[in-house]
Amino acid sequence: MKAPILTTDRLSLREATFRDAEFLFQLMNSPGWIEFIGDRGIKSMADAENYISDRLIASYKQWGYGLYVVYQIANNLPIGLCGLVNRPTLPTVDLGFALLPAHEGKGYGTESAREVLRWAKEELKLTPILAITHPENIRSQALLERLGMQFVEKKILEGGEEAVCIYEI
C-alpha cells in the first residue's frame, strides 16, 4: 500500500492504486456521484482500473498531485476521494471531493478538504484554488463555505452542458 500523502486525526489520504478499483466503482456509481458529478461510464472493474490509470495516476505523474483515496485511520477503510484537479476548462487548480453515502455528514469531507487546502497553499504554493459544484448540491456548497471559499459565479464551462457554481479561496 502507498504511504499517505496527508494525514489528519481520523483520516489518511494516499494515491490511488489498482487495488482501489472496487471502491472507486462503488463511489463513482453512488447516487450522489451520478447526480452531482456525473456518470463517468464506470460500468466494470476494468473501467475503474482504466480511470485509475488514465486519470488519477496520470495526474500524479503530470502535476505532482491529484485526487487521493481518503481512508479512515481506525479501520483502514476507504471512504472517499479528495484532492486537487487540474482541468483545462479552469484557469487554476480546483479542489475535488466525494464520499460514499454511508460516510457523508460526519465531517470527513470538511476534514480532508481542509487538509488538502492547507497542503496546496503552504507546501505546493498554489493560489488561488477553485472548486466547482452542481448548483443543486447544497451540501457541497455549504462545505466549501465552511472552508472559507467564496462563491464567484455560476457559468457553463467550455464543453459543458450545465452551469456550475464556482468558488475560490
Secondary structure, DSSP 8 states (H G I E B T S, - for coil): ----SEE-SSEEEE---GGGHHHHHHHHTSHHIIIII------SHHHHHHHIIIIIIHHHHHHS--EEEEEETTTTEEEEEEEEE--TTSSS-EEEEEE-GGGTTSSHHHHHHHHHHHHHHHTS---S-EEEE-TT-HHHHHHHHHTT-EEEEEEE-TT-SSEEEEEE-
